[in-house]
Amino acid sequence: MKSFSLVPTSEGPRREFKITWGLRAGYGPSGRIYDLEEAIRAAHRWMRERDARGEPFLSGMFTRGEVVYAGSETEAAYDREPVAVFTGEVLPFYAADIDDDMVRMLLDELGSEIGRILEQEEVHVAYRDRTWTLKAVDEVARP
């Protein structure tokens, strides 16, 4: 039988995060529905690339969900949407050197990366007691 004991450097403040992406491209009922696996592969690629460069990254868990909301009478066909949700915690034992500003930057970078892949207009992010929305903007082509 095993017993467990507290790891000395593992205790600290709770720093939970969550990123939510729609799995339907764009707005409206006709957008392509992406599979959760596509978001997982993109996140794993992002993590591996950052790790290969010796840069910090966030690990977490993906779940699939459904957002349900009240649309107008004419939009009743799409008043629900499949979503990918990435959740995790910045654990003191593994990431004590990553400050809150870096966590926010990592969340924004990962949220934007997967948002582009899933053709999203908005990405919803939460960290600790804060929440924010990233909005897609068209990039101006350079001559």
C-alpha positions in Angstrom: 0.0 0.0 0.0 1.3 3.5 -0.8 1.0 6.6 1.3 1.4 10.2 0.2 3.0 13.2 1.7 3.1 16.9 0.8 5.7 17.9 -1.7 7.5 20.9 -0.1 7.4 23.3 -3.0 4.0 22.3 -4.4 1.8 24.5 -2.3 0.8 28.0 -3.4 -2.0 30.2 -4.6 -4.6 28.8 -7.0 -4.1 30.0 -10.6 -6.8 28.4 -12.7 -7.3 29.2 -16.4 -9.8 28.4 -19.1 -10.0 29.1 -22.8 -13.2 28.4 -24.8 -13.5 28.2 -28.6 -16.5 27.5 -30.7 -16.1 24.4 -32.9 -18.4 25.9 -35.6 -16.5 28.2 -38.0 -17.7 31.8 -38.0 -21.2 32.9 -37.1 -24.3 31.2 -38.3 -25.5 27.7 -38.9 -23.6 27.0 -42.1 -20.0 27.0 -40.8 -17.9 23.9 -40.8 -18.0 22.0 -37.5 -14.5 21.1 -36.3 -13.7 18.1 -34.3 -12.3 18.5 -30.8 -9.2 16.5 -31.9 -8.2 19.3 -34.2 -8.0 21.7 -31.2 -6.1 19.1 -29.2 -3.5 18.5 -31.9 -3.0 22.3 -32.4 -2.5 22.9 -28.7 -0.1 20.0 -28.4 1.9 21.3 -31.4 2.0 24.8 -29.7 3.3 23.2 -26.5 5.9 21.1 -28.2 7.2 24.0 -30.3 7.5 26.3 -27.2 9.2 23.5 -25.3 11.7 22.9 -28.1 12.7 26.5 -27.9 13.0 26.4 -24.1 10.0 28.7 -23.7 7.3 28.2 -21.1 3.9 26.7 -22.1 0.7 25.8 -20.3 -0.6 22.3 -20.0 -4.2 21.4 -19.4 -7.2 19.3 -20.2 -9.6 19.5 -23.2 -13.3 18.8 -22.9 -16.1 19.2 -25.4 -19.3 21.0 -24.5 -22.3 22.8 -25.8 -23.1 26.4 -25.3 -26.8 27.0 -25.2 -28.2 30.5 -25.6 -31.5 32.2 -26.5 -31.4 33.4 -30.1 -34.0 35.3 -31.9 -37.0 33.5 -33.4 -35.3 33.6 -36.9 -32.1 32.2 -35.5 -33.6 29.3 -33.5 -31.8 26.8 -35.7 -28.5 27.8 -34.1 -29.1 28.8 -30.5 -26.5 26.2 -29.4 -23.0 25.6 -30.4 -20.4 22.9 -29.8 -17.3 24.2 -28.0 -13.8 23.1 -27.0 -12.8 24.0 -23.5 -9.1 24.0 -22.4 -8.7 24.2 -18.6 -5.8 23.9 -16.2 -3.9 25.4 -13.4 -0.4 27.0 -13.2 1.0 24.7 -10.5 3.7 26.1 -8.2 5.7 22.9 -8.3 6.1 23.0 -12.1 5.7 26.7 -12.9 6.6 28.9 -10.0 8.8 31.0 -12.2 5.9 32.0 -14.6 4.3 35.2 -13.4 0.7 36.3 -14.1 1.7 38.6 -17.0 3.4 35.7 -18.7 0.4 33.4 -18.1 -1.9 36.0 -19.7 0.4 36.3 -22.7 0.5 32.5 -23.1 -3.3 32.2 -22.8 -3.7 35.0 -25.5 -1.2 33.3 -27.7 -2.7 29.8 -27.5 -6.2 31.2 -27.7 -5.3 33.1 -30.9 -3.5 30.2 -32.5 -6.3 27.8 -32.1 -8.9 30.5 -32.8 -7.3 30.9 -36.3 -7.3 27.2 -36.9 -10.9 26.8 -35.9 -11.9 29.9 -37.9 -13.4 31.7 -34.8 -14.5 35.3 -34.5 -14.1 35.3 -30.8 -12.2 33.4 -28.1 -13.1 33.5 -24.4 -10.4 33.4 -21.8 -10.5 33.3 -18.0 -7.6 33.4 -15.5 -7.9 33.6 -11.8 -10.7 36.1 -11.1 -10.6 37.8 -14.6 -12.2 37.0 -17.9 -11.7 38.6 -21.4 -12.6 38.1 -25.0 -10.1 38.0 -27.9 -11.7 39.2 -31.2 -10.4 38.3 -34.7 -9.2 41.2 -36.7 -8.4 41.2 -40.4 -4.7 41.6 -41.1 -3.7 44.3 -43.6 -1.7 42.9 -46.5 1.7 44.4 -46.9 2.8 45.5 -50.4 
